[in-house]
Amino acid sequence: MSRAQAERVIKTIISEIVEECVKMGHSFSETLVAFMVKAVVLHPTNGFNVDRTLSIQDIQRLKQ
């Protein structure tokens, strides 16, 4: 996956999380959501491997 593709995937994940938050009555900026996504992915106890592309299962876990 190229860097541009990876960035599009991440932006899509962030947008979907923001949309889900709005559906639940919460409003968060994309900047805050991006920060939280990065924090979750980088925290070692969450089990994400930053040296490889996110799998479909990784993406689903991240959205949850």
DAURCOR-V661574 format. One line per field, one symbol per residue. ss: DSSP state (H for helix, E for strand, C for the rest). Layout:
ss = ???
This chain:
ss = CCHHHHHHHHHHHHHHHHHHHHHCCCCCCHHHHHHHHHHHHHCHHHCCCCCCCCCHHHHHHHHC
